[in-house]
C-alpha cells in the first residue's frame, strides 16, 4: 500500500514538474504569476466551501459508522449545492476584486477558472469515497489522472502558442476529466445511489465535517496566505518566481501527504489505540527519513535544477527554494501528526495548532514581505512550519508514546 502510494506520488510529481517547466518557459515569471493568481481564488473558494464533507464521508465509511450508500448520496447532494454557492461567491466577489487591475486576458482566464470550484469539490468527494471503501488501487491511479491530463493540455497549449487563457483552459479541462474518471470508478465500484439527502445521514456528516473543517480551513489559509500576500503586495513576476520555487517544495510535501493518506483508512480501521500508535510511528519514521534525504539533495542542487527546469529567467527562484527547504521537514511531519490526532478522535486539536500558526504566519508576512519581498515570504513559511510541528508533536505525545 505504502509502496503503491510512493510510486503514484512519483508519477504525479513527474507530470506536475513537466507541466511547471512548460508553463514557466512559455509564460515567463510575469505570466506564470498571473496564471497562479487566476487559479488561486477558485481553488481557495472550493476548499472553504467543502465543509470537509469529503473527509467526514471517508471517516464514517472507513469506520463503518453508517450505511455507505446513504452516506455517499447525502454527501453528494450537499457537496453539489455547496459547490454552486462557492462558485457564485468566487465569481461575484473574489475574482472581480482581485483581478480588477489586471489585463482583460487575465480577467477572462479568471472567469474560466470558476469551473474549478465544482470540479474540484466533486472529484475530491469521489476520491475520498474510494479511500473510505479501501479502494486504494483506484484512488492511487485516479490521483494521477488530473496531473497527466493537465500535462497533455499544457503541451498542446504550448504547441499552439496559446497565452494565459489557453493554459487556464487546459487546467480546467484536466479537472473536468479527473472528475469524470473518478465518478466512473465510483459508479463501477458501488453504483450511484442518487436519492434525496437523508437527515439521519446528513447529521453525522455535517457535524463531523464542521469539526474537521475548523482545522482544515486554517490549514488551507496557512498554505496560501504567503501567495495571497505576494499577490497583494508585490508584482506578478514575484508571484511567478515564488510559485516556481514552491513547485519543487510541494513535490517533497506530496510524498508525506500521499503516505499519510494511504495509511489513514487502515489506521481508522485498527481495533485499539496501541495498534494505531504503532502505525503512526512507522509512518512518521518513513516520512521524515525520505523527506530529509530528498530535501538535502535539493538544497545542494537548487541552482542547477531551477535553471535546468525553468530557464534562466527563473534563476532568482533558487534562493527561494533554499529558504523554503528550511521548513519542509517540519511541514512533512505535520501531515503525520494530523493523521495521529484525527485517528485519536481529536480533530479540533489540529484547528487550535493551525490557528496559532496562521496568526504567527500572517504577522511574519506583514513584517517581512514589504521589506524583503518573496524571500521574506519564504523565511516566514519556514519559521511557521517549525512552530506548528512542535505544537502538534506535543498534542500527539500520548498516542505516539503509547505501547
N, C-alpha and C positions, 0 to 999 in steps of 0.2 A: 504493500500500500504506500509506504513512505517512498520507496524507490520509484514507484509509478508517479508519485507527486513530483519528485525531483526531475524525472525525465520530462513530464508535462510542463513543468516550470521552465526547464531549459529550452524546450521548443517554443514556448510562448515568448520568452525573453529574447530569443534569437530573432523571432519575427518582429517584435517590438523595436529591437535595436536596428534592424534593417530598415524599418519604416522611419525611425527617427533620423537615420542617416540620409534617406532620400528627401524627407521634408526639410531638413536643415540645409542641404545643398541646393534645394530648389527655391526655398523662400528666404534664405539667409537670416541673420538674427532678428531683424525687424519683422519680417513676415512670419517667422517662427513664433515670435511673441504675440502677434495678432491672432494666429491660429490657436495658441494656448488660451488667449483671452476669450474667444468665442466659444470654446469648449468648456471653460472653467465654470461659467454660471449655470448652464443647464445641468451639468453633472452634479453641481452642488445642490441645485433645486431637487434633483431626483433623490439624492441621498437623504436630504432632510425630510422630504415628503413621504418617504417609505414607511416611517414609523417603526422601522425594523421588523415589519411583519414577516419578511422572508426568514430572518433568523429565528423568530418566535416559532414559525412553522417547522423549521429544521429541528429545534429543541423538542417541541411537542411530539413530532413524528418519531424522531430517533429514540426518545424516552418512552414511547408508546403511551402518551398521555391523552389520547383521544382517537376518534375514528379517522384514519388518514384521509379518506376521500372527502369527507365532510370538511375537515380542516383545510384541505387544499382548495376546495371550491369556494369556501368563505374567504380565504386569504386572497384568492384570485380576483374576486369581485371587489373586495376592499382596495386592493392594490391598483386595479384599473381605475377606480374612482379617484384615488389619491394621485395617480399619475396625471390625470387630466387637470386636477387642481394645481399640481406642481408646474405643469407646462403653462397654465394660464398665468400664474404668478411670475414665472420667468419671462414670459412674453410681454406682459403688461408693465412689469416694474424693473426686474433685474437687467434684462438685455437693453431696453431703451436708456436706462440710467447710465450704464457702464460703457455703452457704445456711442453715446450721443456725439462725441467729438471725433469719432473715427471716420475714415473714408467710407463711401457708400458700399464698396465691395466688402468691407469688413462687416458692415451692418447686415448685408444680405446673407453672408455666411452665418452671422449670429442668429438670424431668423430661421435659417435652415436647421441649425443645431438644436432648436427647440424640440425636434422629434426625438432627440436623445433621451428626454425625460421619460416618456412611456416605454421606449425600447429598453432602456437600462433597467428600470424598475421591474418590468415583467420578465426579462431574461434572468435577472438576479433571483427572482422568486422561483423560476423554473429550475435553476441550477441548485438552489438550496433545497428544493423539493427532492431532487435526486440525491443530495447528500443525506437528507433525513431518511430516505429509503435505503441508505447504504449502497447506492449505485455509484461506487467510486469510479469505475471504469468510464461510465457515461459522463460523469462530472469532469474527469480529467481530460477526456477527449474534447468535450464541448468548450472547455475553457480556452482552448487554442483556436477555436473557430473564428472568434472576433479578431484576434491578432493576425491570423493568416489571411482572412478576407480583407482586412484593412491594408495589409502589405500589398495584396494584389491590386486593390483600388488605388493605392498610392503609386505603384509602378505605372498604372495606366494614366493617372493624372500627370505624372512626370513626363511620360512619353508624349502626351498631348500638349504639354506646355501650359497646363492649367494653373490658375492663380489660387488664391486662398479659398475661393468658393469651391473649386474642384476638389481640393484636399479635404475641405469640410464635408462635402458630399460623400467622399469615399469613407470618411469616418462614420457618418450617419448610416450609410448602407451596410457597413460592416456590423454595426449593432443590430440592424434590422435582420440581417441574415443569421446572426447569432441567436436572436430571439426565435426565429422560425425553427432553427435546428434544435434548440433546447425544448421548445414546445412540442416538436415532433417526438423527441426522445421521451418526454413525459407521457405523451399520448400513447406511445407504443408500450411503455413500461406499465402504466396503470390506468390509462384512459383519462379523459377529461370529464369529470362529473360536473357538468355545467348546470348546477341547481342554484336556487336562491340562497343568499347568505343565511346562515343559521345562528341564532342568538347564542345557543349553547356553545357553539364553536367559536363565535366571534369574541366572547368574553375572555377566555384564556388567551387567545391570540393577541387581542388589543392590550390586555393587562400585562402580559409578559413582554410584548413588543415595546410598550411605553417604558417599562423598566430598563430594557436593553437599550432603548433609543437615547436615553439621557447620556450614557457614556459614548454611544456611537456618534451622536451629533457633535459633541465636544471633540471627539477624536477626529471627525471629518474636518471641522473648522481648524483644529490644530494642524492637520495635514495640508490645508490650503491657505491658511492665513498669511503665510510668507509670500505666496504668489499674489494674493489679494493686495498685500502691502506694496509689493513691487509694481503691480499694475496701477495702483492709485498714486504712488509717489514718484515712480521712475518712468522711463520710456519703454517702448515696445522692445527695443534691442536688449535692454537689461533683462526683461522677462524672457526673451528668447534664449539668451545665454544661460540663465538660471534653469530654464526648462530642459535645456540640453544636458546640463550637469546633473539635474535630478533624474534624468532618464537612466543614467548609469547607476545612480544610488538606488533607485526603485527596483532595478534588476536584482540587487542583493536582498532588498527587503522582501521582494516577492518570494524568494527562497524560504524565508522564515514564515511568511503567511501561508504558503502552499503546504508546508509540512504541518503547521498548526491546524489548518482547515481539514487536512486529510485525517489527522488524528482525532479531531474534536468529536465526531459522532461515536467513535469507538470508546472514547473516554466517558461520554454520557451514558453509554450502554454498560459500563463497568458496574459490578454489583456492590462494591464497597469503596470507601474512601482510600484505604491503602492501595488498592489497585489503580485508582485514579491518580494518586500521588506518584506511584512508580512510573506510570505512563507520561505524566507531565515532566518528571525529572529526566527521563530518557530523551524526550523531545527537546528540552532546554539544552542538554549537552550537545545533541546533534546540531541544533540551530546555531548555537554560539560558536562551535568549532568550525563549521562550514563558512559562516559569515565572516568570522575573524580572519580566516585564511584568504578568502576572496578579497576582503577589504584591504589587506596588506598589499596584495599584488596590484590592485587597482591604484592604491596610493602611490606606489613606486612608478607605475606606468601611465599615470594620468595624462601627462603632457603628450606623450606619443599617441595614446589612444584617442584623445579628443581631436588631435589633428588628423589622424587617420580616418576616423569615423565621420566627423562633421565638417572638416575642412579648415583652412587657415583662418577664416572669418570668425571661428568659434574658439580660437586659441585662449582668450581670457577665461573661458569656462574651466580650464584645467585647475586653476587656483580654487575655483568654487567647488570642484569635485573633492579636492583635498580637505577643504573646510567641512563639507558635508559628511565626509567619511569619518570625522571625529565623533559623530553621533550615531553611526549606523549600527554598531554592536548593541548599545543600549536600546535602540529602536527595535532591533530584531528580538531582543529579549522580552520587550513589552508584549509582542504577539503571543508568546508562551505564557506570560503572566496573566494576560487576559483570558486565555484558554483555561488556566487554573481557576481563576475567580468565577468564571461562568460555570465551569463544571462543579464548583463547590457551592453553587446557588447564591453567589454574591455579586450579581451584575452591577448593583448600584455602587459598589466599591470602585469599579472602573470609572464610573462617572465622576466620583469625587477626585480621583487621581488625575483624570483628564482635565477637569475643571481647573484644578490647581496649575497644571502645566499650561493650559491655554492662557490664563491670566499672566503667567510668567513670560510666555512666548510673546504675547501682544506687547507687554511692557518693553521687552528687549528689542522687538522690531521697531517700536516707536522711538527708541533711543538710538539704535544702530543704523537703520536703513537710511535716514536722512543724511547721516554723516559718512557712511561707508558704502552705500549703495547695495548691490546684490551680495557683496561679501559680508555685509552686516547681517543680511537675512540668513546666510549660510551659517554664520557664527551663532546667531540666535537659535537656529534649528538644533545645532549640535549640543549647546548648553541645555536646552529644554529636554532633549531625549534622555540625558543623564538624570535630570531631576525626576521625571515621571517614571523611569525604570526603577530607580531606587525606592520610590514610594510604592510602586506595585510589588516589588520584591518583598518589602516589609508587610504589605497587606496579604501576600500569598504564603507567608512563612509557615503558618500552621499546616497547610496542605503539603507544601514542599518538604517539610521536615518529618512528615508522618511516615512511620514504618509499619 
